[in-house]
Every structure is written in structure tokens, then in C-alpha cells.
Amino acid sequence: MTTPADIAGFITFWRDSTLKERSGSQGHFIALCRLLGVPSPTEIDPHGDWFAFEKGAKKTGGGDGWADVWRRHCFAWEYKGKHKDLAAALRQLQQYALALDNPPLLIVSDMETIEIHTHFTNTVNVTHRLTLEDLANPARLDRLRWAFLEPERLQPSRTREAVTQDAAMLLGGLAQQLRQRGHDPQPVAHFMTRLLFCLFAEDIGLLPDRLFSTLVDASRRSPADFPGLARDLFHAMHQGGRFGFERIAWFNGGLFNDDGCLPLEKADLDTLHSAAALDWSAIEPAIFGTLFERGLDPDKRSQLGAHYTDAASIRRLIEPVIREPLLAEWATVKAAMVRLLAAKKPKRAPAEQALQGFLERLRTFRVLDPACGSGNFLYLALRTLKDIEPGLSLNLLDQAG
């Protein structure tokens, strides 16, 4: 039974500790387990099958890595030294997630702060941040205990589709207003794509923190300033450089090859401000195609709002037509690889050739869009192909040595 004195002792020890990441992380985790009344990995799973320190994992995109702690169906956990960059630790975990059975929680800590990032399928990501002092609060300590024993209690109720629908309604209405004022369809569609990109970019860290939202908020007080401010930002994004005191990275791809910007009225900027308040890191990128097409044709209302075509609906076609046949092909290739590797003299080279052949099959796979519309079908088809790729060689070539 954890007592207030136990909690106070934990807080004092780790607040005063000068241990580095390598020397302190496992001690911190074991002490935390004792505080929560949960067995540590070595106590409950000495073989490391489902709860382990230093769990090896293939990185998405290639290469090997290790999660500092892993508990199957609960979390992957990464430590950093005190006051180090926890965002960098989260990025590391995101590279391992697929190889670690896609845990519902990604947790990072610098031994003074613990951040629990929800990672449930098809929900908005939420971050629960706990300082050492928060652990003295029973409700906050219970939240951390749930991560070990009942992670589903941390699952957000709001889905990605719901947030995407809100974004589609707001920005779809803005596109309609611009068309009704007589702006040509191509500039409207191009401008809407730029706005969407900026909203995504600031929420995933490609633009400095809240830069575009701040620009929009400042322009609400003086709408005439918006085109000039936006042009300056678009110009900086085109070639890299400074926007005010912030350094802006170079964005390739041609979206910002010119600094053209449509004027917005106060009501338009209010709408854009409401859209910017949404969590764009949780919004389906398929919205790009939907709103680009809406900018070209304001009569296509069926693609927005209550009639927004969500990812689940599109997958009803993608799953049986693309994913399942490819997985069946992979099962055949995998069986052949197993036979080659299980031979008295394992034939690793032909097995590797079979694997590379299937990867080439994925790389050159072609998809015909049956709608020829917004491109949402093609985007989700591409993501399906990318989801098949990671880990194909795991438990085969790696185990063969």
C-alpha cells in the first residue's frame, strides 16, 4: 500500500537526483512501479516477452532501435535526461510503434516530467502531462496507473473523423464564400490548399509554434493586413528565410512558388481562426483533396459537412480490392521464404531476393481512382500500401541470422 510518505520520498529523491539518462532511467521506472503497486518488468516477465526493458524494434523507414520500456497492448516508454527534449523522445517512439504492436500509449519522461501521449486508432491524440508534484494527487497518480493496467480508460472519445468533419465544414464554407465573391476557381482551390498546409504544418512542428494561428488572430483586428502578412510568410516558405523573428524552413513541392494571396474579410478570418483552433495533427490529410475540389466547384456540397466521406467508408472498397489480395500474395512469398530458410543449408540469398521482389511489387503497384475526384481514394490507397510494408522481413531473415 503506497503511503503519502512513499510518494513524498519519491518526489524528493528524483527532484534532487543528478543521475543521467543511462544510469537513472531503469531505476526511475522500477521505483515508479513500486509507487504504483505494479510489478516491474524483471519481476513479472523475466524473459521480456510482453513487458521489458530495452525492447528491440525495427524503425519505420529502416534501421534498428530500442524502446527503453515496453508493455504489450499498453505502452512504449522512452527516457531522456533531465530537461532534455521530450519531443525528440516522442519522435523516436513513433518510429518504433509499428514494430511494437502499435501500443495505445506513447510515454516519454525526463525523470521529472512524464508525458502520456494517447495513440489509439482513429481518435484524436491527447497528451497527459504529469510533474513530480502531480504524483501527490491521487487522481493524477491513478491516471499513470491506468497506463499500466487499464490503458483503455485514457482513450479519447473524439474521433479523427469528427474533427475532420468540423474542419471540412469550416473551410468548405470559406471556399464557398470566396467563390461567391467572384474569385476564379483555380486561385480559390490553390489558396485553400495553402491555408490547409499551413494549419497542418504548425500543428506537426514544421512551422514555429502557433505562427500561422498568431498571424490569423492578428489579422482579425485589421483584415486589410492579412494579404501582406500571408504573402511574406508564403515567400519565406518558398525559399527558406525569416518571417519576423522566426526562421522558416524551405518547403519544396511548388505549393509556395509564388506569394499570391486572396483577401479575406473579418468573418472569413473568424472562420479561419476557429479552424486553426482544431487539432490538425489529428485531421485526415484526405481533406486536402476534398477542399481543393470544393474550391473548384462550390456546388459539390455532398463532399463536405454531414456528407463528408470518411476514411472508413473508403476503406470498404480498399480492403477487399487492394489490401487483402496483397496480403494473400505476401503469405505465399513468406511461405516460400520460410522453406528456403528452413533448409538444411539455409538459402538466405534467394529468400532476400523473394522479399525484395515483393517490396518492388508494392513500390510499382498502380491504383485506378474510380471517382477521379478529390484524390482521397488515392491517398488512402497509398497509406494502405505503406502500412503493409513495415516489418515484412521481421521474424524471417532476422531470425535466420
Residue pairs with C-beta under 8 A, 6 or more apart in sequence:
1 37
2 35
2 36
2 37
4 136
6 34
6 35
7 35
7 135
7 136
7 141
8 136
10 31
10 32
10 35
10 132
10 135
11 132
11 133
11 135
11 136
13 31
14 28
14 31
14 111
14 112
14 132
15 112
15 132
17 24
17 82
17 111
19 27
19 28
19 111
20 81
21 79
21 80
21 81
21 84
24 79
24 111
25 68
25 79
25 111
26 53
26 68
28 79
28 109
28 111
29 40
29 53
29 68
29 69
29 77
29 79
30 40
32 144
33 39
33 40
33 148
34 40
35 135
35 141
36 141
36 144
36 145
36 148
37 145
38 145
38 148
38 149
41 48
41 51
41 52
41 53
41 69
41 71
42 53
44 51
45 51
45 52
48 55
50 71
50 72
51 70
51 71
51 72
52 69
52 70
53 68
53 69
54 66
54 67
54 68
55 66
55 67
55 69
55 70
55 76
55 100
56 64
56 65
56 66
57 64
57 65
57 66
57 67
57 70
57 96
57 99
57 100
58 64
58 65
58 96
58 99
58 390
58 391
58 394
59 65
59 95
59 96
59 99
60 94
60 95
60 96
60 97
60 98
60 99
60 390
61 95
65 92
65 95
65 96
67 76
67 77
67 78
67 93
67 96
67 100
68 77
68 78
68 79
69 75
69 76
69 77
70 76
70 77
70 100
70 103
71 77
71 103
71 148
72 101
72 103
73 101
73 103
73 104
73 151
74 103
74 104
74 105
74 147
74 148
74 151
75 103
75 104
75 105
75 106
75 107
75 116
75 147
75 148
75 151
76 93
76 96
76 97
76 100
76 103
76 105
76 106
76 107
77 93
77 107
77 108
77 109
78 89
78 90
78 92
78 93
78 106
78 107
78 108
78 109
79 89
79 108
79 109
79 110
79 111
80 86
80 88
80 89
80 108
80 109
80 110
81 110
81 111
82 110
82 111
82 112
83 110
83 112
84 110
86 108
86 109
86 110
86 113
86 115
87 205
89 108
89 109
90 106
90 108
90 115
90 117
93 106
93 108
94 106
97 103
97 106
97 119
98 390
98 391
99 390
99 391
99 394
102 119
102 121
103 119
104 118
104 119
104 120
104 151
104 152
104 154
104 155
105 116
105 117
105 118
105 119
105 147
105 151
105 154
106 116
106 117
106 119
107 114
107 115
107 116
107 117
107 147
108 114
108 115
108 117
109 115
112 131
112 132
113 129
113 130
113 131
113 132
114 129
114 130
114 144
115 127
115 128
115 129
115 130
116 127
116 128
116 129
116 130
116 143
116 144
116 147
116 154
117 125
117 126
117 127
118 125
118 126
118 127
118 128
118 154
118 155
118 156
119 125
120 155
120 156
122 159
122 160
122 161
122 311
122 312
123 155
123 156
123 157
123 158
123 159
123 160
123 282
124 156
124 158
124 159
124 160
124 163
124 279
124 282
125 156
125 279
125 281
125 282
126 154
126 156
128 143
128 154
130 140
130 143
130 144
134 140
134 141
135 141
135 144
143 154
146 153
146 154
147 154
160 282
160 283
160 284
160 311
161 284
161 308
161 310
161 311
161 312
163 278
163 279
163 282
163 283
164 283
164 284
164 286
164 287
164 308
164 310
165 305
165 306
165 308
165 310
166 278
167 275
167 278
167 280
167 283
167 287
168 287
168 290
168 291
168 303
168 304
168 305
168 308
169 304
169 305
169 308
170 271
170 272
170 274
170 275
171 192
171 195
171 196
171 271
171 272
171 275
171 287
171 291
172 290
172 291
172 294
172 301
172 304
172 305
173 271
174 192
174 195
174 268
174 271
174 272
174 275
175 188
175 189
175 192
175 291
175 294
175 295
175 298
176 294
176 298
177 267
177 268
178 188
178 191
178 192
178 262
178 268
178 295
179 185
179 188
179 295
179 298
180 298
183 262
185 295
185 296
185 297
186 296
187 260
187 262
188 262
188 295
188 296
189 291
189 292
189 293
189 294
189 295
189 296
190 260
190 295
191 260
191 261
191 262
191 295
192 291
192 292
192 294
192 295
193 255
193 288
193 291
193 292
193 295
194 234
194 255
194 256
195 272
196 287
196 288
196 291
197 251
197 255
197 288
198 207
198 212
198 233
199 212
199 275
199 276
199 278
199 280
200 206
200 280
200 281
200 283
200 285
201 207
201 212
201 251
202 208
202 209
202 210
202 211
202 212
202 213
202 280
203 279
203 280
203 281
204 280
204 281
206 249
206 251
207 248
208 246
208 247
208 248
211 233
211 243
211 246
212 233
212 276
213 273
213 276
213 277
215 226
215 229
215 230
215 233
216 226
216 269
216 272
216 273
216 276
217 273
218 225
218 229
219 225
219 226
219 229
219 264
219 269
220 266
220 269
220 270
220 273
223 263
223 264
223 265
223 266
223 268
223 269
224 263
226 261
226 263
226 264
226 269
227 261
227 262
227 263
227 264
230 259
230 261
231 259
231 260
231 261
232 243
232 259
233 243
233 248
234 256
234 258
234 259
234 260
234 261
235 241
235 256
235 259
236 242
236 243
236 248
237 248
237 249
237 250
237 251
237 256
238 250
238 251
238 256
238 257
238 258
238 259
239 250
240 248
240 249
240 250
241 247
241 248
242 248
264 272
284 310
284 311
285 379
286 311
286 314
286 374
286 375
286 376
286 379
286 380
288 375
288 379
289 373
289 374
289 375
289 376
289 379
290 303
290 304
290 308
290 309
290 374
290 376
291 304
292 374
292 375
293 300
293 303
293 373
293 374
294 300
294 303
294 304
301 307
303 309
303 373
303 374
309 376
311 380
314 376
314 377
314 380
315 380
315 384
317 370
317 377
318 377
318 380
318 381
318 384
322 365
322 367
322 381
322 384
322 385
323 384
323 388
326 361
326 362
326 365
326 385
326 388
327 388
329 358
329 361
330 358
330 388
330 392
333 354
333 355
333 357
333 358
334 396
336 354
337 351
337 354
337 355
337 396
337 397
338 396
340 346
340 347
340 348
340 350
340 351
340 354
341 347
341 348
341 351
341 396
341 397
341 400
346 400
348 397
348 400
351 396
351 397
351 400
352 397
355 392
355 393
355 396
355 397
358 392
359 389
359 392
362 385
362 388
362 389
365 385
367 377
367 378
367 381
367 382
369 375
369 377
369 378
370 377
371 377
